[in-house]
Amino acid sequence: QVQLVESGGGLVQPGGSLRLSCAASGSILSIYTMGWYRQAPGKQREYVAGFTSGGTTNLVDSVKGRFTISRDNAKNTVYLQMNSLKPEDTAVYYCNVALRPLGGPRREYWGQGTQVTVSS
């Protein structure tokens, strides 16, 4: 059984920083993509940042220059370093990982979500 466990959300003032983590655990054969989405109240879930299967990174324009995505392959963990946070970054952040579990087909998994609130 595969699980994604997120951590690192919280309340921060505008201009502050947070670091989100997402660790994949269980019987994992291969990991293809790892990334982050967010969903603000009343809005659709949107892509924020991620690693492609080739290892390159993508960031949505609204976070470029402020957010950085990184990963630790040995720990099956992806991170999202968020700097210069703005109130419009307030959302629930979800980790998304495409992987193949041992004995099963490739599929996508979602983390439980972690709340990020940017407010003074």
Secondary structure, 3 states (H helix, E strand, C coil): CCEEEEECCEEECCCCCEEEEEEEECCEEEEEEEEEEEECCCCCCEEEEEECCCCCEEECHHHCCCEEEEEEHHHCEEEEEECCCCHHHCEEEEEEEEEEECCCCCEEEECCCEEEEECC
